[in-house]
Structure formats: C-alpha cells, structure tokens
C-alpha cells in the first residue's frame, strides 16, 4: 500500500510564492502529479513528472510552476511563483505505479492553497 502525504499549502498574496511537497512511501513510483480542485470546478492536472524526468504542465501555470524531485528527501515538489487568485484551490498529490493491468493511482488528502488579492 502506498501512502501519499502533501505539505506546504497556505495563504499567500497575489504575486507570492509557495512550495508544495509530496512524499510517497511503500513502493517505487513511476509518475508523480499535482492536481488542484478550484472552488466550483473539476479537479485538473497542474504538473506531472515521470520517472524518466519528463514534465507536463497545465497551460495556466507554465512559466510560473516548476515540478521537481528531491532525491535526498525522497519527495516531489512543486514551486509555485507569481501566484494568482485563480490558483486558489485544494492541491492533491498523485503517485502512480504502472502495473501489467494498468496504472494504479494513489492520492494524498490534499492541501489548501489560498491566494488573496
């Protein structure tokens, strides 16, 4: 069983920065993702990092968010700069393992990010 734990959310003013961290224990992860659910909206992908180092970002965060792996801490982080009120939401970390029958996805509890005007 994989346990996923996020940290680093909080309240920040427009233009500020936050860094979210995600730790997953129990197995080797093939793909990491950060998703968010804004008030009244569906959950959406924010950033993704594969085991091979490929990254993918939502258009709305390109140039502002950076996903990376910290091997020393065994975490995957997303550095969020130039935050906007539209970035407000609950951010979820996803850790995925590719098995013979498909992707197995594990989710954290979520961490709240609030960007004030």
PyMOL commands that set and color helices and strands:
alter all, ss='L'
color gray80, all
select helices_A, chain A and resi 59-61+85-87
alter helices_A, ss='H'
color red, helices_A
select strands_A, chain A and resi 3-7+10-13+18-25+31-37+43-50+55-57+65-70+75-80+89-99+102-107+111-116
alter strands_A, ss='S'
color yellow, strands_A
deselect
rebuild
show_as cartoon
